[in-house]
Amino acid sequence: MTAELDVEKATPIGKGPAEAVDVPKSGANDAAPPTAEGPEPPDGGLTAWAQVFAAALVNSMSWGYPSMFGVYQLHYRDALQLPDSQISWIGSLQVFLAFSMCTLSGRMADAGYVKTTIAFGSFLVVFGTLMTSLCTEYWQIFLAQGLCTGLGLGIMFMPPISVVNSYFVRKRSLALALAASGTGFGSVIFPATIQYLIPQIGFPWAVRCAAFLALIMSVLAVLILRPRLRPRKSGPLVEWNAFREGPYLLYILGAFLFFWGLYFGFFYINAYARNVIHFSTTDSVQLLLITNGMSVPSRPLVGFLADRYLGPINMYAFHVLVLGCMLFAWTGVTTRTGMYVFSVFFGLANGAAQGLFTCSLASLTKDPRKMGTRYGMVCTIIAFASLAGPPTAGAIIDKSGGQYVWAQVWAGLVIALGSVALVGCRVAVSGFKLWVKV
C-alpha cells in the first residue's frame, strides 16, 4: 500500500487563492478529502467539537501523566535515596511506551476499534496507578508505573486523534491543537492532586485519587467519541513506502530530536529549583504546575494561526527553535524571580511546540484513514528519543557533580537541531520559497 504525502497547493503567505503557487504534492490540510472517505468532513458542529473535547480528556491522561513525573521524581529521590538518572528511567519508560504503542493502537483505530482500544488502555492506566500506590521498592514502581501505566497510555492515546482528524479539514490545526490542550490541563490537575493531597491523606491515597480521576475522564471519553470514517480493515501495520518520502523522513528526524530534549524540562525544573535556587519542595512543584498551566493557552492560539495564516509546518519549526532557545536561556536563571519568569515562558513555548506536533503531521497525510497508522509510526520512532532523553540529562547532571548547565546546553542544542530538520521538511514540501503557507 502506497503512503501518500499530497499537497494540492502551498499558498504564499498573505496572498489570495488566485496567487497560489503549485508545489510538489505533500498534504495541505485544506485539500478536499478523497471521495473514498464518504461525505466531506463537517468542519464544525456539536458532534465534531464533542470529539475534540473527548480527545482533550484522553490527552489529559496520556500526557498529563508523563508530564507530572517531576513530582514523583522528588518523592522517589527522598523516599528511595536513588540517583536522579535511575529514577528517571521510570518516567522515561512510561513516555517510551506511551509513544511506541501508537503504531499498534493507531492501526487499531484505523480498523475501527476506537472505543475498545481506549477502554483497554484506560484499564491499564487505572490498574497501574492503583498498583503504584501499593509499591514500596524500585522494581515494583518500575513495573507498575513505568510498564503497566505506560502501556495503557500508549494504547489509549492515538485513537481519539484519528477521530478528530476525520471531522475537520480547514479547521484541522485548530481542532487538533485544542485537543492537545488537554495535555496542559492534565499536567496541572494530576500533579496538583498528588502534591496537595499527600500532606492530607498520604502518598498512597493521593495516588489512588489520581487513578479515580483518570477513570472518570476515560469513561466520559468513551461515551462521547463517535468515529466517522469507514474502518480500514485491511492494510499493513507499518506503511514502509512512507519512509521513501523526503518530507516525512525529515519530519521524523525533527520530531526525534525535539522529543529527545523535551522531557528534561518536565522532569528536572522542580529539582533544579530546589537543589540550585533552594526552593522548598512545595514551591518547586508550583513551578511545574505553572509551566504546565501556561502551555494551555498557547496551543489553540498557534493552531488558529497555523490554519489561518502561516501553516502548521512553518509554525512547528519556528516554535521548536524558540523552545530550544528557552533551554539555553535557562542556564542564566539564578534567582527565585527568574525561575518564575522562566517557568511562564518555558510553558508557553513548550505548549506551542507540542500543540503543533500533531497538526503538522496531519498536514502531510491526505487520507485521514491512514492518519492512525502514519502517526503511530512516527510516535514509535520518537519513543526511543523520549526513553533516552531524561536519563541522558540525569547522567550529565550526575557526572557534573549536580550541576545542571551542561544538561541544559545539551537539551537546547538537540531541540534547536530538530528545528533545522523541520525547516528541511518544509523546504522539501514547498521548495525554496520564503513566504509560503505549509
SELUM-585196 format. One record per residue (C-alpha): residue number from 1; residue in three letters; x, y, z. Coordinates in Angstrom, 1 decimal, decimal comma. Layout:
BEGIN
i  aa  east  north  up
NUM  ALA  X  Y  Z .
...
This chain:
BEGIN
i  aa  east  north  up
1  MET  0,0  0,0  0,0 .
2  THR  1,5  3,3  -1,0 .
3  ALA  1,7  6,1  1,6 .
4  GLU  0,6  9,5  0,4 .
5  LEU  2,1  12,9  1,0 .
6  ASP  -0,3  15,1  -1,0 .
7  VAL  -0,5  18,9  -1,0 .
8  GLU  -2,7  20,4  -3,6 .
9  LYS  -1,2  23,9  -3,3 .
10  ALA  1,1  25,8  -1,0 .
11  THR  -0,2  29,3  -0,7 .
12  PRO  2,2  32,3  -0,4 .
13  ILE  1,6  33,9  3,0 .
14  GLY  -0,6  37,0  2,7 .
15  LYS  -1,8  36,2  -0,9 .
16  GLY  -5,2  35,0  -2,1 .
17  PRO  -6,2  31,8  -3,8 .
18  ALA  -5,6  33,4  -7,3 .
19  GLU  -1,9  33,7  -6,5 .
20  ALA  -1,5  30,1  -5,2 .
21  VAL  1,8  28,5  -6,2 .
22  ASP  1,9  24,9  -7,3 .
23  VAL  4,4  22,8  -5,5 .
24  PRO  5,1  19,0  -5,2 .
25  LYS  2,4  17,1  -3,5 .
26  SER  2,7  17,0  0,2 .
27  GLY  -0,5  17,3  2,2 .
28  ALA  -2,3  20,6  2,7 .
29  ASN  -4,9  20,4  5,4 .
30  ASP  -7,2  22,5  3,2 .
31  ALA  -7,3  19,9  0,5 .
32  ALA  -10,7  18,2  -0,3 .
33  PRO  -11,0  14,7  1,2 .
34  PRO  -10,9  11,7  -1,1 .
35  THR  -14,3  10,5  -2,3 .
36  ALA  -13,5  7,1  -0,8 .
37  GLU  -13,9  8,6  2,6 .
38  GLY  -17,6  9,4  2,2 .
39  PRO  -19,2  12,8  2,9 .
40  GLU  -17,0  15,8  3,3 .
41  PRO  -15,9  16,4  7,0 .
42  PRO  -18,3  18,8  8,7 .
43  ASP  -15,5  21,1  10,0 .
44  GLY  -17,7  22,1  12,9 .
45  GLY  -21,0  21,4  14,7 .
46  LEU  -21,8  19,9  18,1 .
47  THR  -20,7  16,3  17,3 .
48  ALA  -17,4  17,4  15,7 .
49  TRP  -16,4  19,7  18,7 .
50  ALA  -17,5  17,0  21,1 .
51  GLN  -14,9  14,7  19,6 .
52  VAL  -12,3  17,5  20,3 .
53  PHE  -13,5  17,5  24,0 .
54  ALA  -13,2  13,7  24,2 .
55  ALA  -9,7  13,8  22,7 .
56  ALA  -8,7  16,5  25,2 .
57  LEU  -9,9  14,2  28,0 .
58  VAL  -7,7  11,4  26,7 .
59  ASN  -4,8  13,7  26,2 .
60  SER  -5,2  14,9  29,8 .
61  MET  -4,3  11,4  30,9 .
62  SER  -2,0  10,3  28,1 .
63  TRP  0,4  13,2  28,5 .
64  GLY  -0,8  14,7  31,8 .
65  TYR  0,6  11,6  33,5 .
66  PRO  4,1  11,7  32,0 .
67  SER  4,4  15,5  32,4 .
68  MET  3,8  15,2  36,2 .
69  PHE  6,7  12,8  36,8 .
70  GLY  8,7  15,6  38,2 .
71  VAL  6,5  15,3  41,4 .
72  TYR  7,3  11,6  41,6 .
73  GLN  11,0  12,3  40,8 .
74  LEU  11,3  14,3  44,0 .
75  HIS  9,2  11,9  46,1 .
76  TYR  11,2  8,8  45,0 .
77  ARG  14,5  10,6  45,4 .
78  ASP  13,6  11,4  49,0 .
79  ALA  12,0  8,1  49,8 .
80  LEU  14,3  5,7  48,0 .
81  GLN  17,6  7,7  48,1 .
82  LEU  18,4  6,8  44,5 .
83  PRO  20,4  8,7  41,8 .
84  ASP  18,3  11,0  39,5 .
85  SER  19,3  9,1  36,4 .
86  GLN  18,0  5,8  37,9 .
87  ILE  14,7  7,3  38,9 .
88  SER  14,3  8,9  35,5 .
89  TRP  14,1  5,5  33,9 .
90  ILE  10,7  5,0  35,4 .
91  GLY  9,3  8,1  33,8 .
92  SER  11,2  7,5  30,6 .
93  LEU  9,8  4,0  30,2 .
94  GLN  6,3  5,4  30,7 .
95  VAL  6,9  8,0  28,0 .
96  PHE  8,6  5,4  25,7 .
97  LEU  5,6  3,1  25,9 .
98  ALA  3,1  5,9  25,5 .
99  PHE  4,8  6,6  22,2 .
100  SER  5,8  3,2  21,0 .
101  MET  2,4  1,6  21,4 .
102  CYS  1,0  4,1  18,9 .
103  THR  1,8  2,0  15,9 .
104  LEU  -0,4  -0,7  17,2 .
105  SER  -3,2  1,5  18,6 .
106  GLY  -3,1  3,7  15,5 .
107  ARG  -3,7  0,7  13,2 .
108  MET  -6,5  -0,5  15,6 .
109  ALA  -8,1  2,9  15,3 .
110  ASP  -7,9  2,8  11,5 .
111  ALA  -9,5  -0,6  11,6 .
112  GLY  -12,5  0,8  13,6 .
113  TYR  -11,7  -0,4  17,2 .
114  VAL  -11,6  3,1  18,6 .
115  LYS  -13,7  2,6  21,8 .
116  THR  -12,3  -0,9  22,6 .
117  THR  -8,8  0,4  22,3 .
118  ILE  -9,4  3,4  24,6 .
119  ALA  -11,3  1,2  27,1 .
120  PHE  -8,4  -1,3  27,4 .
121  GLY  -5,8  1,4  27,6 .
122  SER  -7,7  3,1  30,3 .
123  PHE  -8,0  0,0  32,3 .
124  LEU  -4,2  -0,5  32,3 .
125  VAL  -3,7  3,2  33,3 .
126  VAL  -6,0  2,9  36,3 .
127  PHE  -4,8  -0,5  37,3 .
128  GLY  -1,1  0,5  37,1 .
129  THR  -1,7  3,7  39,1 .
130  LEU  -3,5  1,8  41,8 .
131  MET  -0,7  -0,7  42,0 .
132  THR  1,8  2,2  42,2 .
133  SER  0,1  3,3  45,4 .
134  LEU  1,0  -0,1  46,9 .
135  CYS  4,6  -0,2  45,8 .
136  THR  7,5  0,2  48,3 .
137  GLU  10,5  -0,8  46,2 .
138  TYR  12,1  0,4  43,0 .
139  TRP  11,4  -2,6  40,9 .
140  GLN  7,7  -2,6  41,9 .
141  ILE  7,4  1,0  40,9 .
142  PHE  9,2  0,4  37,6 .
143  LEU  6,7  -2,4  36,7 .
144  ALA  3,5  -0,7  37,9 .
145  GLN  4,1  3,0  37,0 .
146  GLY  6,6  2,5  34,2 .
147  LEU  5,5  -0,6  32,4 .
148  CYS  1,8  -1,1  33,1 .
149  THR  0,7  2,6  33,1 .
150  GLY  3,0  3,3  30,1 .
151  LEU  1,4  0,6  28,1 .
152  GLY  -2,1  1,9  28,9 .
153  LEU  -1,2  5,5  28,0 .
154  GLY  0,2  4,4  24,6 .
155  ILE  -2,8  2,2  23,8 .
156  MET  -5,4  4,9  24,5 .
157  PHE  -3,6  8,0  23,1 .
158  MET  -3,8  7,5  19,3 .
159  PRO  -7,5  6,6  18,5 .
160  PRO  -9,1  10,0  19,6 .
161  ILE  -6,6  11,9  17,4 .
162  SER  -7,5  9,8  14,4 .
163  VAL  -11,2  10,5  15,1 .
164  VAL  -10,8  14,3  15,4 .
165  ASN  -8,6  14,4  12,3 .
166  SER  -11,5  12,9  10,3 .
167  TYR  -14,0  15,6  11,3 .
168  PHE  -12,0  18,6  10,2 .
169  VAL  -10,2  20,0  7,1 .
170  ARG  -10,0  23,8  7,1 .
171  LYS  -10,0  24,0  10,9 .
172  ARG  -7,9  20,9  11,5 .
173  SER  -4,9  22,5  13,1 .
174  LEU  -7,1  24,4  15,5 .
175  ALA  -9,1  21,3  16,4 .
176  LEU  -6,0  19,2  17,0 .
177  ALA  -4,4  22,0  19,0 .
178  LEU  -7,5  22,3  21,2 .
179  ALA  -7,5  18,5  21,7 .
180  ALA  -3,8  18,8  22,7 .
181  SER  -4,7  21,5  25,2 .
182  GLY  -6,0  18,6  27,3 .
183  THR  -2,3  17,8  28,0 .
184  GLY  -1,9  21,1  29,8 .
185  PHE  -5,0  20,6  31,9 .
186  GLY  -3,9  17,1  32,8 .
187  SER  -0,4  18,3  33,6 .
188  VAL  -1,9  20,7  36,2 .
189  ILE  -4,7  18,6  37,6 .
190  PHE  -2,8  15,4  38,2 .
191  PRO  0,4  16,9  39,8 .
192  ALA  -1,8  19,1  42,0 .
193  THR  -3,8  16,1  43,1 .
194  ILE  -0,7  14,2  44,1 .
195  GLN  1,2  17,1  45,6 .
196  TYR  -1,5  18,8  47,7 .
197  LEU  -3,2  15,6  48,9 .
198  ILE  0,0  14,0  50,2 .
199  PRO  0,0  16,1  53,4 .
200  GLN  -3,7  15,5  53,9 .
201  ILE  -4,1  11,7  53,2 .
202  GLY  -0,6  10,4  52,5 .
203  PHE  1,2  9,4  49,2 .
204  PRO  -0,7  6,1  48,6 .
205  TRP  -4,2  7,6  48,8 .
206  ALA  -3,1  10,7  46,8 .
207  VAL  -2,1  8,3  44,0 .
208  ARG  -5,4  6,4  44,3 .
209  CYS  -7,3  9,7  43,9 .
210  ALA  -5,4  10,4  40,7 .
211  ALA  -6,4  6,9  39,5 .
212  PHE  -10,1  7,5  40,2 .
213  LEU  -9,9  10,9  38,4 .
214  ALA  -8,4  9,1  35,4 .
215  LEU  -11,2  6,5  35,5 .
216  ILE  -13,9  9,2  35,3 .
217  MET  -12,2  11,0  32,4 .
218  SER  -11,8  7,8  30,4 .
219  VAL  -15,4  6,8  30,8 .
220  LEU  -16,6  10,2  29,6 .
221  ALA  -14,3  10,0  26,6 .
222  VAL  -15,5  6,5  25,6 .
223  LEU  -19,2  7,7  25,8 .
224  ILE  -18,6  10,8  23,7 .
225  LEU  -16,4  9,5  20,9 .
226  ARG  -18,2  8,8  17,5 .
227  PRO  -15,9  7,5  14,8 .
228  ARG  -16,9  9,0  11,4 .
229  LEU  -14,9  7,1  8,7 .
230  ARG  -15,5  3,5  7,5 .
231  PRO  -13,0  1,2  9,1 .
232  ARG  -9,9  0,3  7,0 .
233  LYS  -9,8  -3,3  8,0 .
234  SER  -7,1  -4,4  5,6 .
235  GLY  -3,7  -2,7  5,3 .
236  PRO  -0,3  -3,2  6,9 .
237  LEU  0,7  -2,3  10,5 .
238  VAL  3,5  -0,2  9,0 .
239  GLU  3,4  1,5  5,7 .
240  TRP  7,0  1,1  4,6 .
241  ASN  6,6  3,2  1,5 .
242  ALA  6,2  6,3  3,7 .
243  PHE  9,9  6,1  4,5 .
244  ARG  10,6  6,9  0,9 .
245  GLU  9,1  10,3  1,2 .
246  GLY  11,6  13,1  1,9 .
247  PRO  9,2  15,4  3,9 .
248  TYR  8,0  12,5  6,0 .
249  LEU  11,6  11,4  6,8 .
250  LEU  12,7  14,9  7,7 .
251  TYR  9,7  15,4  9,8 .
252  ILE  10,6  12,2  11,8 .
253  LEU  14,1  13,4  12,3 .
254  GLY  13,0  16,8  13,5 .
255  ALA  10,4  15,2  15,9 .
256  PHE  13,0  12,7  17,2 .
257  LEU  15,5  15,5  18,1 .
258  PHE  12,7  17,6  19,6 .
259  PHE  11,4  14,8  21,9 .
260  TRP  15,0  13,8  22,8 .
261  GLY  15,4  17,0  24,7 .
262  LEU  11,8  17,9  25,6 .
263  TYR  11,2  15,9  28,8 .
264  PHE  14,4  17,2  30,5 .
265  GLY  12,5  20,3  31,4 .
266  PHE  9,4  18,5  32,8 .
267  PHE  11,5  16,1  34,8 .
268  TYR  14,0  18,5  36,2 .
269  ILE  12,6  22,0  36,5 .
270  ASN  11,4  21,5  40,1 .
271  ALA  14,6  19,6  41,0 .
272  TYR  16,7  22,5  39,7 .
273  ALA  14,6  25,0  41,6 .
274  ARG  15,0  23,0  44,9 .
275  ASN  18,7  22,0  44,5 .
276  VAL  20,1  25,1  42,9 .
277  ILE  17,8  28,0  43,7 .
278  HIS  16,9  26,5  47,1 .
279  PHE  13,1  26,4  46,7 .
280  SER  11,1  24,4  49,2 .
281  THR  9,6  21,2  47,8 .
282  THR  6,1  22,7  47,7 .
283  ASP  7,3  25,8  45,9 .
284  SER  9,3  23,8  43,4 .
285  VAL  6,3  21,8  42,4 .
286  GLN  4,4  25,0  41,9 .
287  LEU  6,9  25,9  39,2 .
288  LEU  6,0  22,6  37,4 .
289  LEU  2,3  23,5  37,7 .
290  ILE  2,9  27,0  36,3 .
291  THR  4,9  25,5  33,4 .
292  ASN  2,2  23,0  32,6 .
293  GLY  -0,6  25,5  33,0 .
294  MET  0,9  28,1  30,7 .
295  SER  1,0  25,5  27,9 .
296  VAL  -2,8  25,6  27,8 .
297  PRO  -3,5  29,0  26,2 .
298  SER  -0,6  28,7  23,7 .
299  ARG  -1,9  25,5  22,0 .
300  PRO  -5,2  26,8  20,5 .
301  LEU  -3,6  30,1  19,6 .
302  VAL  -0,9  28,6  17,4 .
303  GLY  -3,4  26,2  15,9 .
304  PHE  -5,5  29,1  14,9 .
305  LEU  -2,5  31,0  13,4 .
306  ALA  -1,4  27,8  11,6 .
307  ASP  -4,8  27,4  10,0 .
308  ARG  -5,4  31,0  9,1 .
309  TYR  -2,0  32,5  8,2 .
310  LEU  1,2  30,6  8,4 .
311  GLY  0,7  26,8  8,0 .
312  PRO  1,4  24,1  10,6 .
313  ILE  4,9  23,1  9,5 .
314  ASN  6,1  26,7  9,4 .
315  MET  4,8  27,3  12,9 .
316  TYR  6,1  24,0  14,2 .
317  ALA  9,7  24,6  13,0 .
318  PHE  9,6  28,1  14,5 .
319  HIS  8,3  27,2  17,9 .
320  VAL  10,7  24,3  18,3 .
321  LEU  13,5  26,7  17,7 .
322  VAL  12,0  29,1  20,3 .
323  LEU  11,8  26,2  22,8 .
324  GLY  15,5  25,3  22,2 .
325  CYS  16,4  29,0  22,9 .
326  MET  14,4  28,9  26,1 .
327  LEU  16,6  26,0  27,3 .
328  PHE  19,7  27,9  26,6 .
329  ALA  18,2  30,9  28,5 .
330  TRP  17,7  28,6  31,5 .
331  THR  21,4  28,4  32,1 .
332  GLY  21,3  32,1  33,2 .
333  VAL  18,5  31,7  35,7 .
334  THR  19,9  32,1  39,3 .
335  THR  17,1  33,7  41,3 .
336  ARG  13,6  32,8  42,6 .
337  THR  12,1  35,6  40,4 .
338  GLY  14,0  34,3  37,4 .
339  MET  12,6  30,8  37,9 .
340  TYR  9,0  32,0  38,0 .
341  VAL  9,6  34,1  34,9 .
342  PHE  11,3  31,2  33,1 .
343  SER  8,6  28,7  34,0 .
344  VAL  6,0  31,0  32,4 .
345  PHE  7,8  31,5  29,1 .
346  PHE  9,0  27,9  29,0 .
347  GLY  5,4  26,7  29,5 .
348  LEU  4,2  29,0  26,7 .
349  ALA  7,0  27,8  24,3 .
350  ASN  6,5  24,2  25,2 .
351  GLY  2,8  24,3  24,7 .
352  ALA  3,1  26,0  21,3 .
353  ALA  5,7  23,4  20,1 .
354  GLN  3,8  20,3  21,4 .
355  GLY  0,5  21,6  20,2 .
356  LEU  1,8  21,8  16,6 .
357  PHE  3,3  18,3  16,6 .
358  THR  0,1  16,5  15,6 .
359  CYS  -1,4  19,0  13,2 .
360  SER  1,8  19,4  11,3 .
361  LEU  1,9  15,7  10,7 .
362  ALA  -1,8  15,7  9,7 .
363  SER  -0,9  18,3  7,0 .
364  LEU  1,4  15,7  5,5 .
365  THR  -1,3  13,0  5,4 .
366  LYS  -4,0  13,5  2,8 .
367  ASP  -6,1  10,4  3,5 .
368  PRO  -7,4  10,6  7,1 .
369  ARG  -8,0  6,9  7,1 .
370  LYS  -4,2  6,5  7,2 .
371  MET  -3,6  9,0  10,0 .
372  GLY  -3,6  6,5  12,8 .
373  THR  -1,0  4,3  11,0 .
374  ARG  1,3  7,1  9,9 .
375  TYR  1,1  9,0  13,1 .
376  GLY  1,7  5,8  15,1 .
377  MET  4,9  5,1  13,0 .
378  VAL  6,3  8,5  13,9 .
379  CYS  5,4  8,0  17,6 .
380  THR  7,1  4,6  17,8 .
381  ILE  10,3  6,1  16,4 .
382  ILE  10,4  9,1  18,7 .
383  ALA  9,6  6,8  21,6 .
384  PHE  13,3  5,9  21,7 .
385  ALA  14,2  9,6  21,9 .
386  SER  11,8  10,1  24,8 .
387  LEU  13,2  7,0  26,5 .
388  ALA  16,8  8,1  26,3 .
389  GLY  16,3  11,9  27,0 .
390  PRO  15,7  12,3  30,7 .
391  PRO  18,3  9,5  31,8 .
392  THR  20,8  11,2  29,4 .
393  ALA  20,2  14,5  31,2 .
394  GLY  20,4  12,8  34,6 .
395  ALA  23,7  11,2  33,7 .
396  ILE  25,1  14,5  32,6 .
397  ILE  24,0  16,1  35,9 .
398  ASP  25,4  13,2  38,0 .
399  LYS  28,7  13,4  36,1 .
400  SER  28,8  17,2  36,5 .
401  GLY  28,6  16,9  40,3 .
402  GLY  25,0  18,0  40,5 .
403  GLN  25,5  21,0  38,1 .
404  TYR  22,7  21,4  35,5 .
405  VAL  24,3  23,8  33,0 .
406  TRP  25,7  21,1  30,6 .
407  ALA  22,4  19,2  30,6 .
408  GLN  20,6  22,5  29,8 .
409  VAL  23,0  23,1  26,9 .
410  TRP  22,6  19,6  25,6 .
411  ALA  18,8  19,8  25,6 .
412  GLY  18,8  23,2  24,0 .
413  LEU  21,2  22,0  21,3 .
414  VAL  19,3  18,9  20,2 .
415  ILE  16,0  20,7  20,1 .
416  ALA  17,5  23,5  18,0 .
417  LEU  18,8  20,9  15,6 .
418  GLY  15,3  19,4  15,5 .
419  SER  14,1  22,8  14,2 .
420  VAL  16,7  22,7  11,5 .
421  ALA  15,4  19,3  10,3 .
422  LEU  11,8  20,7  10,3 .
423  VAL  12,9  23,6  8,1 .
424  GLY  14,3  20,9  5,8 .
425  CYS  10,9  19,2  5,8 .
426  ARG  9,2  22,5  4,9 .
427  VAL  11,7  23,1  2,0 .
428  ALA  11,0  19,5  0,8 .
429  VAL  7,3  20,3  0,6 .
430  SER  7,4  23,8  -0,9 .
431  GLY  10,8  24,3  -2,4 .
432  PHE  13,0  27,3  -1,6 .
433  LYS  10,2  29,8  -1,3 .
434  LEU  10,2  32,2  1,7 .
435  TRP  6,6  33,2  2,2 .
436  VAL  4,6  30,0  1,6 .
437  LYS  1,8  28,6  3,9 .
438  VAL  2,7  25,0  4,5 .
